Amino acid sequence: MNILEIIEKKRNGKVLSKDEIEFFINGYTNNEIPDYQASSLIMAIFIKGMTKQETTDLTLAMAHSGEILDLSKLNKTIVDKHSSGGVGDKVSLILLPLVASLGVPVAKMSGRGLGFTGGTIDKLESIPGYKTTLSVDKFINNVNEIGISLIAQTMNLAPADKKLYALRDSTACIESIPLIASSIMSKKIASGAQKIVLDITVGSGAFMKDIESATKLAEEMIEIGKLANRETVCILTNMDEPLGWAVGNTLEVIEAINFLKGNMPEDLKQVVLELGAYMMKLSNLGENIEENKKKMLQNIENGKAYRKFIELVKMQEGDISYIENTDKFEKAKYGIPIISKKEGYINRIDASKIGKIACYLGAGRIKKEDKIDYTVGIILDKKVSEKVKEKEIIGYIYANDQEKSKKALEQIEKIIEIDNVKPKKLDTILKIIK
Ligand code: URA
């Protein structure tokens, strides 16, 4: 077997065997296959596609290219959650302590953000003292003790995906359904998930721009889940406008804390409840989705979800006085109001453009080495279809650089489209695929 034959086969639209896929993944991970040959094969896959069996073989080969987190010591079914990424996506910060407070064991290794979508780990690191790197033993011990641990990816999980993702990113090969599906599922399998709830975001701030392609991606991942013996549920959610009100690390942590205390933006609430209800179902804690949602709301009302978050932060050595009094969080130097230029209805707030501005202010990374400024970001108090008056404050830009804040304001004024006609509001939960 050699890589040239494999490239030629895929270039001609033929189906690759499991052995050929494993040969490629092992060779590429061990640096025996150079980037130029790997990128040629990836482009051929991008153009010719893959069968479901090929995508599953690719997923499993990538999952086994490094360590596999063994969670069997927990003696519990681990249901993992993953989002395909978005702007203002602080769902994990809320959802995971919430479901943990209802008995769903949460053992999650999360990623950092790259590009305009933020990562859960960066958000958690904006809490002073919070340790995101724990030994695997301590990580498992925390789950045993308090039912939840949330850490950064410390093990060498799915290294083939890491290399291939960087290669795809630099060769215009990201938006391929088999490549995205295998990338996400390989990481979930490597991180010990037995069942998986996926939040597939759809819209301008997501990889999938329309429901049709998101449906295809979901079906592909469910099929991989079946073939790999990991039950998977996909929830398609709207990511055309930012989720919730805040975009930026500390700002999102504060929004998450407020949510756990009962102040819930409607779109965020819907996403959290839907994902959580399915996590409970897959954990055998309730068959009825609507009942599960009620239980989740009860644990917000009675403070159990908030207290679980405090427990999590404390267990990971974070300073809980910041959670108890969010005024203690360091603030950006400048808080610039965003003022509506005219009366009307908000017609559009392009999520990807807002994400890029937050990134420009310093909330995200363009390169892996970039340092994040936790304090900066954007808060938008209005959502699409809401009415605004002329000269009304519709949000704030938080910045540490005056020049940047001015440029950001100019951009945001263009991004928030206001019109006389009230637009039809898109649903937040677009589809559930099992
Ligand atoms: N998220 C991933 O982890 N991989 C992709 O390819 C796209 C989104």
Residues whose N, C-alpha, C, O or C-beta is under 5 A from the ligand:
A	BS01	URA	S84 L179 I180 S183 I184
